[in-house]
Structure formats: structure tokens, C-alpha cells
């Protein structure tokens, strides 16, 4: 089974849905959104301190 199929299967499971809901709740917090944006920008080279 491919990795993508395994991930998709997990996402459809009760545990997967719980993890997805927790991630959405975490990402919706303004403080955490700022942290996520900082990491994303650092990874993709936009405004990262090097």
C-alpha cells in the first residue's frame, strides 16, 4: 500500500479525524497561526533569519 493511501486511510479513521480536528483548533489560534507562518516563511525563504 502506498504512503498516500495509508495517510488517506488514517484520515478517514476516528483517530485520524480527531487528530485533524486538534490540528485545526491549534491552527485557528492567532498565536499559533503566527508561529506556523514564521516556520513556513523560514522553510520557504521568505523573511527567515539566516
N, C-alpha and C positions, 0 to 999 in steps of 0.2 A: 504494500500500500504506500502511495506517495505521501510525502510530508504534508502537502497541501490538503489531501483527503483526510489525513489524521487530524489536522488542525480544524478543518470544517466539521468533522465528526464530533470533536471535543466541543466546539462552539455550540453545537445543537444539543449537547447533553445538559442535564440540570446543573452540573458543576460548572460547565462552560458558560452557561447563561449567568450564573452567579458571579463568576469572575468578570464577565463583560459588564455587568451592572455595577460592580465595585469600581472598575476602571472608569466608567462613565461618570460615576459620582465623584471620584477623585479628580478627574479632568475638568469637571464643571466648577470646582472651587477656584476662585480668582488667583489665590496664592499659588496653587499647584499649576494652574494654567501658565502663570509667569515662569515657573521653574521648567515646565515642559517646553515652552517657547525658547528659553535660554539654551537648553540642551539641544533642541532641534537646530537652532541657529549655529551653535558651536559645531555640530556634526556636519552641517552643510556649508559652513564657512561664512555665514552672514553675521557679522558683528562679534564673532568669537575672539577672545583674547588669546593671542599666541605668542 
